[in-house]
Each structure stands twice: as C-alpha cells, then as structure tokens.
Amino acid sequence: MADIYIRGGWIITLDKERRIIKDGAVAIEDGVIIDVGKREELDKKHRFTSDIVLDVSRHIILPGLINTHVHMMQALLRGCANYVSLIDWLTKRIWPLQGNYTPNEAVVSAKLAIVEMIKSGTTTFLETGLVGRYGPDRIIEEAVKPSGVRAALARHVMDLTGYATQENVLHEGLIEDGDTSLKDTIRLYHKYHGWMNKLWIWFGPRTPGAVSTTLYREIAAKARELETGITMHLAEVREDVEYTLKNFGKKPVEFAHWLGLTGPKTVFVHVIWVTDEEIDILAKTKTNVSHNPCSNMKLGSGAARISDMLKRGVNVALGTDGGPSNDDYDLLREMKHAALLQPLRTLNPKSIRVEEIIEMATINAAKALGIDSITGSIEVGKRADIITIDYWQPHLKPLNNPLSHLVYSASGHDVRNVIVDGKLVMFERKVLTIDEEKLLNEVDKAAYTLYERAGICIEPDTVWRIM
Amino acid sequence: MADIYIRGGWIITLDKERRIIKDGAVAIEDGVIIDVGKREELDKKHRFTSDIVLDVSRHIILPGLINTHVHMMQALLRGCANYVSLIDWLTKRIWPLQGNYTPNEAVVSAKLAIVEMIKSGTTTFLETGLVGRYGPDRIIEEAVKPSGVRAALARHVMDLTGYATQENVLHEGLIEDGDTSLKDTIRLYHKYHGWMNKLWIWFGPRTPGAVSTTLYREIAAKARELETGITMHLAEVREDVEYTLKNFGKKPVEFAHWLGLTGPKTVFVHVIWVTDEEIDILAKTKTNVSHNPCSNMKLGSGAARISDMLKRGVNVALGTDGGPSNDDYDLLREMKHAALLQPLRTLNPKSIRVEEIIEMATINAAKALGIDSITGSIEVGKRADIITIDYWQPHLKPLNNPLSHLVYSASGHDVRNVIVDGKLVMFERKVLTIDEEKLLNEVDKAAYTLYERAGICIEPDTVWRIM
C-alpha cells in the first residue's frame, strides 16, 4: 500500500534510459519509489489503496532539483552588492556583512534560502562554506533538519587571510586558523554526516590565497579518509589564474590537481578561466563542476566553457550561488540562464541541448554530490524526491515540447508540490515544514540589525529619490 | 470621487523626478491618475469615497510594463525551433509555420501571447509584423481590443522574397507584393489608428532583402505623412551587415538612415552588430532601439551594445521577441536578462544599473512608442496603466532594495493586479478580459492543427524516449 500515489501528466524520469512517460504515475512507500509507469496500469494497483493521492494530470513530474552551489548566509544580503567585481564584491560588501552575523541571524538567513529553494523545487543543496561565527550546529538543528530537504554542508577550512592578492584580506569576523577550522569540520562530520541519509558534512577549503598548500593537502587526505566531499571556488575570475600562475607556476586546475583536490568527490565551482588541458584534467579525474551562470554574468566574471566541458566528458551540475550574486535561489530560472549562455558564448545555438540542462539540475548534480544511488531521478528503488510543475498555464502552452518549456519558460513559481524522501514538504505551494509567514516577518528585522552592525547596506542602493 | 484607489507599499513612479514613494497611494478617476503621494495623506481624500480600494500595502506599484517587440503569431510556435541560427530558424521553422496559419489559429495565438503578457504585467506592446494571411482585422477585433491592453500593431510591408541571401526566401504563404501590403497598412491605419487611445497602426517593413529601396523610401514618406511609427529588425546577425555592405556599400544603420527610416518614431529591433558611428546616428536622429536579450542569446545572435548606446544617448527599450526565441513573453524576466548581459559582455559589473533597466521596460518604451504623454509612468494627468507586485515572498526579501529585487529576483508571476486605462484587467492573478481556461483548452488543438498543416513540430523535439 503506497503512502503517496502521484497521478501525473508527463513524467521526466531521468532514469538510465531517460524515459519520458506520458500520462504517467509514481507510487511511493516508506520514502522509496516503488512503482513508475503508465497511469492506466498503475491506477489498478494504487489509485484506491494509497494514503494520499496527488491528482496532477496537468503537471509535469520531475526529480527534485539539486542546487550544487548555495551560500545560505547570503540570503539576507540580497540586493546589498550590485555593480562590483568579485574581489571588491567580497572584500567590501559580502565579507564585512557575513563577518558580523549573529547565530540568530544566521538561522534566519538559512531558513530564508531554504524556503526559497523549496518553493522553486529544490530538494537537495550543497552549501559551500559555513564558519564558526554562524553557529553551524544551530543552523543544522533549527534550519536544515526541520526543513525536510537534503543538504551537503561544507564547512570552510582556512589558515591564511588573503584572497588572490595580499591586500584583499578576509573580514576579521570570518578568520579562523587551520587547526580550529579543520577540527571543527571533523567534529561536525562525526556529529551529523549521514544523518537520516539527508545530511552530509563536506570540506570547504577557501579559495586560493586563504589556504596554505600544507592545509590543502591535509584537507584532501582527510576528506579521502572520511569518504566525504570537497567543494571550492576555482578559476572564477582572471585574477585567480594570475594568482596561481604567479605563486605556484600553475594554472588553477593544475594547482588544485597538484594539491590532490581533484577527484569524483570534489565539486569545483564556477571554473570559468580554464584551458582545454585543464578541462581534460577535470574529465580524467572525474572531478565535478558547478556552473552558476547568473552569478558569473552579474559579477562580470565571464562565461564558463560548459559545452566544451560536456563534450570532453566533465560532469557539470547547476548552482544558483547566493543572494547578492543572482539574486534568487531558483534553479528552474538558472536552467534558462545556463541554456542561453552557451549559444551566446559560442554564437552557436546548437552548443547545448535542453536535455543536458535538465541533467545538470538533477542527475548530474546527484552524481556530483555522490548521492545518485538515492536521488536525482525517478526510478524504482530510489528515495522519493519528486516535484510537480503545473503546465496548464499560458507560458507553458502549447505542450508540444515539455522539456523545452521547462528550461526556457518555467520558473520556480510553477512548482506546486515538493516531496522529499517520500514526505510532502510543499503542497499546492504551501510549505509544510517552515512557517513562511512567521519567517517573512523575521527577515527584515534580522537583515537590518545585521546591516547596521556591519555599517553596510542600510540605505537602499538607488540614484532615484526615495520619499 | 475616485474609481480606483490603490493603497500600496513602494511606488516606483518613473516620473520626471524619478520619485520612489514609500507607503504610497494612487487615485484613479475616469481612466486618469488624479492623485499620487503618501498613503497617509491620500487616505484622507480617497480611502472611504472610492468605488474600488485595492489594499496592497505589501506590493510594489509600478507603471504597466511596455513590451517593444512582440510576435503574437509565434505564441503557438513555442518550443518549435530550438538549436537553429536566425536564418535557418526563420526559413526552415518559423516562416513555414507562420505561412500556414488560418485566421482562427491566428486569433488563438494572439490571445495566448496577450494573456501571457497581462499575467506578467505588460499593459502595452508593439507587435512587429502582421500580414494578410493572419487576418489582422479579426486579430484586432477578437484578440487585441477585448483584452483591454494598449497595442501598436505594425503591419508588414514587403515587395521582395529574399532574406539577407537570395537563397533564403520567404514561405509562399507570407509573400505579399508592395502595393497590397502598403495599401493594406494604410487601410488598417484609417480603420483603427488612435482607437480609444489604445490602438495604433504602424509600418513594419520586413528586414533587408524583403523590401526594395524604392518601397523603403515610400514607407518612410508615408509613415511621416501619417505621423505614425516604423519598426523593423536591424543588424540582428552578422549576415545582415554583410548583406547591406555587399549590396549597398553601407552598414545596417547607415543603410536605414540613407533610406529615411531613422527618426524618433522608429523602433529598430535587436541592433547588435553596429559600430560607434552607427550608434551615433541612432542618437542624433533620436531613433529608438528595442533590446531583446533572451532572443539574442538563444539564437546565438550576439550581445547588443546597450550600455554603449545608453552612454551615447540612444533611447533603448526592452522586448521579449516571440514564443520560439525566448520562449516567454515575460518582461520582468527579460529585465533580469538585460541586467546580466551587459556585465558579461563588458566583464564590468558597473556597465548598467537596475534603474536603467526599469526605464527600458517603462518610460523609455513609452517614448519609443510615442505615447509617453499618456503612459510609462505614474504621475497625475497620465492614463492609469499600473501594476502591483507582491513583495511579501521569500525571493523578494529582505526589502532593503526593491528596485534591485524587481530586476534580479521578480518575475511575471509576482504581478498580482494589472490596471490599463483605469480599468482592472487582472485582479489577484485572475485575468478579467479573456477567458483563460477556455483559451488554454483551445491552444493545443489550434497548435497541432497548424503543425500538421505545415508538417513541422508535430513530434516533441527530444533525444529522450517518450513512452
């Protein structure tokens, strides 16, 4: 007897055969997908015996989306850092704000990011870097666990204060020493890693300039020993290339590879300024790439060579990045940006297909997080991470090409239901795990307290006159 | 006594002083804005005396958006033309489909485009080119007029069959001779131009290759005589530059200027492959540009030099283009694409500000259409074209920077109410002028009949297996 039975329209399975089932249905029991197929046949078994029947024949059914690059601590910073390139963006806006967080505000920011992700169909995400100041345990206990979604949470590890050039130092509130940051990551690992098959602790070495080569090697060794992941920004701006070339005589991917950071459990983020040879290193070592087109465009970082990476066999996944670099956490919108960026970059509309984009937001991302045995597709035996998208709307009509419409026309608002691990987390756009109205009432207060403490972003950034 | 009184949150007026009014309000009477100001003060006059009070204190109030480049006849073609560059896109997909329309299907397509625009906050649009085959009178009577929105409708004028190169000829169903197409435009002009201050008939010369120089000059003269507008695609792809250079020894803007097509009542669309000198011609002649970033990216056409144009004084407005090149008609989403494209193109995040983007979707567009005396901003004396956007949502929080959130995080779904000419056209997301459910039921049938007649787009375009 199924717990939830979804009678849908088109099911985009992302299974190994990449089947699309018209008039399909899915049955879920004890958190697991137990049946996928034609609605007509599955109806016989499940229609009148299941606890909950979701009758969504005008919906597209997709695996829950997986966001491979999230800064939860930037949700409260939305709109606080326009018109600045990466290094100024970090050192003059983001780090001073992030360095002033209290754990209370950190929980509010985490909840805001998560509720936005749920409402736009994300069921799993990779947080790129928590530090002690934010209070990671409270974020996990009060924001992540109760939300119901899956999360791989990287904790920052660092022992230097610089970023790329020596002048650009971290805000003091974010500085930790190597011993503390490494040990706390391991502590969190032992406390939370693998919890309910929904929570994983990763290593998040800071970018070149904030970590010594010795510590990088320690991180690589420790992550391998604990069989967990590593994620870090790499080759996001040209300055990154200059830095590793000047200091180590190596290009960014060569540098990371030399330190032992490449491999199938690693997710490098952005990876814009790389050569063919570096792409080949990524492919050969099965290192994963998180592509964040919005952020790369907004900050003027550049256009990643995603179509080249896919051709050369690199596993590429999608990410939204954070509040002030996107400025949303909506992976469906990110899919469109990803689909548009490659044709522009190459002036070739054949450079990427919508199927590849959908894979980047689902099964490729599950692979990147090392959890494709439990999620990333709709197939029997996997945990039930499933979203339903209402296609009975003008902008998704006519329904001749649902994959195309998903990528080019849908957005997070079109997601109606979200199921994680067989449990409804959002039903008909109502989030069931977080009190959204209460949260929205807390957000502005928490944000303004933080802005005032940091002395940044207090006034709206506009050349127009507010009266 | 006001007909409608809007008690809002932030009012982005776009008036000459570009005021933003916190806790603002707007009063409307007989279709005209009669009062704009602080809610506290306006409440005294209008709160208890108005027919309708829209209590939307958690909304941002904006002038209705104006879409300066729409192909209504491509709404039914959504998803029918991926992975092709402009010339193949036109000749192998779009023109054969458009050349097979029946007037019935044309009405359905027009309604679909319009309902999508209303639902995403567009109150005025510029259609780029109707032809006789579509039945322009029926489109106007059955789709445009009843919808309640304002529209400038260009009718195509042409006397050649080629496009850029001689091999790429128009589909026979779309071919008209110069005399017929010019006369019918003038007929439509006399029948509809100026109707209720909501409908205008423009000249829509086809792109270089489909119009002789003699006819271009006739169009320019006639449009000037009738004091109406001209809109045409220009310099969209590099082939356009090659064509005018090879055949006339002139670059595209020089070519158009030489033909008398430049001027304040002209909207050139795309305008990607242009030189500084050509931008200066546009500025000097006060010619308007419609920027369509999504379409330009998807088709791999290129990145228009919008920040350079703004710097040199060109009036730039926004447009979505059509169903298979975007693939939505959502101008709020287009704003984000426009904001992201310039930083990427220049690798400089300072290249464009959100205020400029908002102007491109409102007041600049009203100027481009020559109707800025009646719409494009919220100020006393103008017709009431107003939309309200719900900011009480996770992705628009915290509300420290509403202009930034509008551009980077909002989308058409966030629009709750749409008022055109002082009348509610959408109330709390329900479109009041078009039966949306009935239309959605008609759309697939009309689309598939059209696809089968044209022999294109019958099967979903996917490499995955549909079962």
Contacts between the chains, C-beta under 8 A, distances in Angstrom:
chain1	res1	chain2	res2	distance
A	12	B	464	8.0
A	17	B	465	6.2
A	18	B	463	8.0
A	18	B	464	4.2
A	18	B	465	6.4
A	19	B	464	7.2
A	19	B	465	5.4
A	19	B	466	7.9
A	19	B	467	5.7
A	20	B	462	7.0
A	20	B	464	5.4
A	20	B	465	6.7
A	20	B	466	4.6
A	20	B	467	7.0
A	21	B	467	5.8
A	22	B	466	6.3
A	22	B	467	7.2
A	38	B	467	7.8
A	76	B	398	6.2
A	78	B	397	7.2
A	78	B	398	6.7
A	78	B	400	7.9
A	78	B	401	7.6
A	78	B	404	7.8
A	78	B	405	6.9
A	78	B	409	7.0
A	79	B	398	7.7
A	79	B	400	5.6
A	79	B	401	3.2
A	79	B	404	4.1
A	79	B	405	5.8
A	79	B	408	7.6
A	80	B	400	6.9
A	80	B	401	7.2
A	82	B	349	7.5
A	82	B	353	7.8
A	82	B	354	6.9
A	82	B	401	7.9
A	82	B	404	5.9
A	83	B	349	5.4
A	83	B	350	4.8
A	83	B	353	6.9
A	84	B	349	5.8
A	84	B	350	7.7
A	85	B	348	7.5
A	85	B	349	5.5
A	89	B	349	7.7
A	112	B	394	5.8
A	112	B	397	6.4
A	115	B	394	4.9
A	116	B	394	4.1
A	116	B	395	5.1
A	119	B	394	6.3
A	119	B	395	7.7
A	120	B	395	7.7
A	294	B	340	6.4
A	296	B	344	7.3
A	297	B	340	3.8
A	297	B	341	7.0
A	297	B	343	6.0
A	297	B	344	4.2
A	298	B	339	7.4
A	298	B	340	5.6
A	298	B	343	6.0
A	298	B	349	6.6
A	298	B	408	7.4
A	299	B	343	6.9
A	299	B	349	5.4
A	300	B	343	3.9
A	300	B	344	6.5
A	300	B	346	6.8
A	300	B	347	4.6
A	300	B	348	5.1
A	300	B	349	4.3
A	300	B	351	7.4
A	301	B	347	7.7
A	302	B	344	7.4
A	302	B	347	6.4
A	303	B	344	6.3
A	326	B	408	6.8
A	326	B	409	7.9
A	327	B	404	6.9
A	327	B	405	7.0
A	327	B	408	4.0
A	327	B	409	5.0
A	328	B	395	4.8
A	328	B	408	7.1
A	328	B	409	4.6
A	329	B	395	7.2
A	330	B	395	6.7
A	333	B	333	7.7
A	333	B	411	7.4
A	337	B	337	8.0
A	337	B	340	7.3
A	339	B	298	7.4
A	340	B	294	6.4
A	340	B	297	3.8
A	340	B	298	5.6
A	340	B	337	7.3
A	341	B	297	7.0
A	341	B	344	7.9
A	343	B	297	6.0
A	343	B	298	5.9
A	343	B	299	6.9
A	343	B	300	3.9
A	344	B	296	7.3
A	344	B	297	4.2
A	344	B	300	6.5
A	344	B	302	7.4
A	344	B	303	6.3
A	344	B	341	7.9
A	344	B	344	7.9
A	346	B	300	6.8
A	347	B	300	4.6
A	347	B	301	7.7
A	347	B	302	6.4
A	348	B	85	7.5
A	348	B	300	5.1
A	349	B	82	7.5
A	349	B	83	5.4
A	349	B	84	5.8
A	349	B	85	5.5
A	349	B	89	7.7
A	349	B	298	6.6
A	349	B	299	5.4
A	349	B	300	4.3
A	350	B	83	4.8
A	350	B	84	7.8
A	351	B	300	7.4
A	353	B	82	7.8
A	353	B	83	6.9
A	353	B	463	7.0
A	354	B	82	6.9
A	354	B	462	8.0
A	355	B	462	6.5
A	355	B	463	5.9
A	355	B	464	5.9
A	392	B	440	6.0
A	393	B	440	7.7
A	394	B	112	5.8
A	394	B	115	4.9
A	394	B	116	4.1
A	394	B	119	6.3
A	394	B	436	7.1
A	394	B	439	7.6
A	394	B	440	7.0
A	395	B	116	5.1
A	395	B	119	7.7
A	395	B	120	7.7
A	395	B	328	4.8
A	395	B	329	7.2
A	395	B	330	6.6
A	395	B	412	7.6
A	397	B	78	7.2
A	397	B	112	6.4
A	397	B	440	6.1
A	397	B	443	4.7
A	397	B	444	6.9
A	397	B	447	7.9
A	398	B	76	6.2
A	398	B	78	6.7
A	398	B	79	7.7
A	398	B	443	5.1
A	398	B	444	4.8
A	398	B	446	7.9
A	398	B	447	3.7
A	398	B	448	7.3
A	399	B	444	6.2
A	400	B	78	7.9
A	400	B	79	5.6
A	400	B	80	6.9
A	400	B	444	7.9
A	400	B	447	6.4
A	400	B	448	7.3
A	400	B	451	7.0
A	400	B	457	6.0
A	400	B	460	5.9
A	401	B	78	7.6
A	401	B	79	3.2
A	401	B	80	7.2
A	401	B	82	7.9
A	401	B	457	7.8
A	401	B	460	4.9
A	401	B	461	5.6
A	401	B	462	7.5
A	402	B	460	7.0
A	403	B	460	7.2
A	403	B	462	5.4
A	403	B	464	7.3
A	404	B	78	7.9
A	404	B	79	4.1
A	404	B	82	5.9
A	404	B	327	6.9
A	404	B	461	6.7
A	405	B	78	6.9
A	405	B	79	5.7
A	405	B	327	7.0
A	408	B	79	7.6
A	408	B	298	7.4
A	408	B	326	6.9
A	408	B	327	4.0
A	408	B	328	7.1
A	409	B	78	7.0
A	409	B	326	7.9
A	409	B	327	5.0
A	409	B	328	4.6
A	411	B	333	7.3
A	411	B	411	5.5
A	411	B	413	6.7
A	412	B	395	7.6
A	413	B	411	6.7
A	413	B	413	3.7
A	413	B	414	7.8
A	414	B	413	7.8
A	436	B	394	7.1
A	439	B	394	7.6
A	440	B	392	6.1
A	440	B	393	7.7
A	440	B	394	7.0
A	440	B	397	6.1
A	443	B	397	4.7
A	443	B	398	5.1
A	444	B	397	6.9
A	444	B	398	4.8
A	444	B	399	6.1
A	444	B	400	7.9
A	446	B	398	7.9
A	447	B	397	7.9
A	447	B	398	3.7
A	447	B	400	6.4
A	448	B	398	7.3
A	448	B	400	7.3
A	451	B	400	7.0
A	457	B	400	6.0
A	457	B	401	7.8
A	460	B	400	5.9
A	460	B	401	4.9
A	460	B	402	7.0
A	460	B	403	7.2
A	461	B	401	5.6
A	461	B	404	6.7
A	462	B	20	7.0
A	462	B	354	8.0
A	462	B	355	6.5
A	462	B	401	7.4
A	462	B	403	5.4
A	463	B	18	8.0
A	463	B	353	7.0
A	463	B	355	5.9
A	464	B	12	8.0
A	464	B	18	4.2
A	464	B	19	7.2
A	464	B	20	5.4
A	464	B	355	5.9
A	464	B	403	7.3
A	465	B	17	6.2
A	465	B	18	6.4
A	465	B	19	5.4
A	465	B	20	6.7
A	466	B	19	7.9
A	466	B	20	4.6
A	466	B	22	6.3
A	467	B	19	5.7
A	467	B	20	7.0
A	467	B	21	5.7
A	467	B	22	7.2
A	467	B	38	7.8
